[in-house]
Amino acid sequence: MSESKSALSIAPDELAALKYVALEGGVTGEAKISCAGLGDRLGASAQTASRRLQRLEEAKMIGRDVVTDGQWVELTDDGETALRHEYTDYRQLFEGAPEVTLTGQVTSGMGEGRHYISLSGYMKQFRQRLGYEPFHGTLNVELDSESARSRGALSALEAVPIDGWEDDDRTFGPATCYPAEIAAEAGTYATAHAIVPKRTHHDTSQMEIIARDRLRDSLTLEDDEQVELRFGAAGPGIEDGPQTTGAGVN
């Protein structure tokens, strides 16, 4: 079922080069980069700058097209995520831990969540790493357009990795669990996780939530009701029971 933190698998020198590419416009499109210009910015030779770009490309942080007078360079999703991690570190240093709030509507799923959540290879990890055994099913949320665009910010938050595994018949993929509070009209459920499979047929507007209890019952939810998913306030693992309060969606 990781949108995992691809934690910075690049050295600080490469990170500085990645930042330069981004500042030159490589986040929103291709940026024209010369090794001489990059070297001047980083206090290194053009040859050293070229090696740093090559390592970034090998790490799949950038894509580039080399031309006669330089190269067109663009950050990949992994490259942008690496910079988001750096940004989050500095925000946490000066502003405290970051938080992300997404909104959407409850929808009915196809029952796939119930099947995968109940598999022993996942359930064992949920108990060990989340601190509870989830209800055998997920709360499906259709994010609004703004939240669907913003969900990439989750990759910079602390999360719980769920490893892939295999049995005699097939291989099951890894996933990432993000601690979340679920706010609805009836109150707030404080001990849930958004589960994000590494491989999924869902688009970015779909999000699945797991918890110890059936969230539709705990928060008296029906299809099309609005909920808020609040990330970053809770720790990665949950030890105590659910907390449902009256502070729901405003």
N, C-alpha and C positions, 0 to 999 in steps of 0.2 A: 504494500500500500504505500532525499531529505531535502525537502526544501530546506535542507539543513544549513546551518551556518557553514558556508564553505570556508570557514575561518580563513584568515589570511594565510594562504599557503605560499605566499610570495614574500620575499625579503623586503625590509624597509626601503632599500634603494629602488626596487621595482615598484613599490607602492608610491614613492615620490614621482616616478615616471608616469604611473597611471593617473595620478592627480594632475600632472601637467597636461596630459592628453585630454582629460575631462575639462580643465579650465580653457583649453583651446577650442572646445565645442564638441568633443568626442562623446558626450553623453546623449546629445540630441541628434547627432548625425556624424558623418565622417569629417574629420579635421585634418588639414594638411600639416604634416609634421616633418621637420627636417632633423636629422641626427645632430647637426651642428647647433641648431637652436635649442634642442632638448639638452645637449651637453652643456651649453652656456648656462641654461637655467639651473642645472643640477651640479655645476662645478665639476664636470667630467669631460672626457674627450668624446668626440663624435663616435669613435669606435666603441667606447664603453656604453654610450647612449644606445647605439644600435643593438648591443648585446642585451641591454635591459628590455628593449622592445621585443626582441626575439624571445626572451624568457616569458614576458607577459603573453605573447602569442601562444607559446607552448603550454602555458598554464590556462589557456582559453579565457583570459581576461580581456583580450582585445582581438579584433579582426583587422587585418590591414591589407592594403593593395599597394605594392611598391611600384613607383613610377620613376622616370628618369631624374626628376628634380626633387625627389623626396618620397613621401608615402602618405596615403590616405588611411587614417586610423580611426576606429570606432570602438567604444567600450561594448563588451558583451554584457549579458545579464549578470554573469558572475563577476565581471569587473565592476559593474555598478554596485552590486551587493558588497563587494570588498570595501568600496568607498563608503557605503552606508554604515558598515560596521565601524569604520574609523570615525565617521561623523557621530555615531551613537556613543562611542567611547568618550569623545570630547564633550558631548551634551551631558552625559552622565557625570563627567568630572566637574562641570561648571553649573549644571542645572538640576542634577539629580536623575534618578532612573526615568527613562522615557516611557510614555504610555501611548497606546494606539486604540482608537475607538472606531469600530465599523458598525454600520447599521444595515438592516435588511429585513426581509419578510420570511416567516416560517413557510416551508413548502413540504409536500409529501415526496419522499424518495421512492426508489425502486426496490428497496429492501436489501440492497447490496451491503449497506453498512452493517446491518444486523448479522449477515453471514460472516463478513471479514472480522468484525470486532470479536465474535465468539470463538474464532480459531485459537487453538491452544498456544501456537507460537507467538501470537500477539498478546493474548490474555495474560500469559506469564509475565511478559515484560511490563504490561500495564500495572499489574499488582506490584512488581518490584520497583518500577521507576516513577509511577504516578502516585503510588501509595493506596490505591483502591482498585476494586474490580468494577469496570464500567457495566452499566446496563447494556444488554445485548441489542444495541441499536444506536442510531445517531439522530440528533436533531439537525435537520437540513435547513439551511438558511440561504436565501437568494439575496445576495448583496445588491444594494443600489449602485448606480453607475459610478458615483464618486468613491464609494468604499471599495468597489472592485478595482479601481485604479490605484487605490491607496494600500491595498493589502500587501504589496511588496515590502512595506515597512516592517512587516512581521519578521522578515528574515534577519533583521538586526537585533531582535529581542532574544532574551534568554529562553531556551527551549529544551525539550526533552527528546532525544533521539530514540526512535524505535527501529531496531535492526530488521533487515530482511532475513528470511529463513526459507527452508525448503523441506518438503516431505518426499515420499517416494514418487509422487506423481508430478509435482510442479514446484516452481519457485515463487515465493511471495516477497514483494518488494518492501523497502524501508519506508518510513514515514517520520514526520516530525510533529510533536505535540506542543502546542503553545498554551500555557496557563491562561485561563480567561474567566471573567465574570459575565454572566448573562443577565441583562436587565430587561424586564418586560413590565407590562401594566400591573401584573400581580405582585411584583417584587423583584429581588435580585438573587440569583443563585451563584454563590461565590466559589464553587469548587469544580469547575468544568475545564475542559481542554478542547481547543480546536485541533483536529487531526488532519494533517496535510500530507497525502501520499506523494512520493517522489514521482510516480507514474500514475496518471489518472486520465479518464476521458472527459472529466468535468472541465468547464471553462473557469476563468478566474472569478466569475460571479457566484460560484457555488462553494459553500463552506459547510463542513460537517462538524458537529459538536458532540463530544462524549462526556459522560458524567456518571457518578455512582447511581443516580436515580434516573427514571424516565422524565426528562425535562418537560415534556408536554403535560405530565401530571403535576409536577412540582410547581410549575409556573402557569398552570391552566391555559396552555397555549392551543390555538387552533390555526389552521392554514390561513395565510395572509396577514397574521398579526405581526406587528413590528417589534423587533428586538434590537438591543444594542449589545455588541460583543466588545468587552473592555479588556485589553491586554496590557501587561506590564506591571500591574499592581500586585499580582500574586507571585509567589515563588514558584520554582519549576515543579516541585513535588507537593502532593497534598497528603497530609497525615490525618486531619480530623474530618468530621462529618460535614455534610452540606450546611450552608447557612443561607436561609431565605429570609430577606428583609422586605420591608415595605417601600424601599427606595428604588422604584422602578424607572421606566422610561418617562421622561418629562413630556 
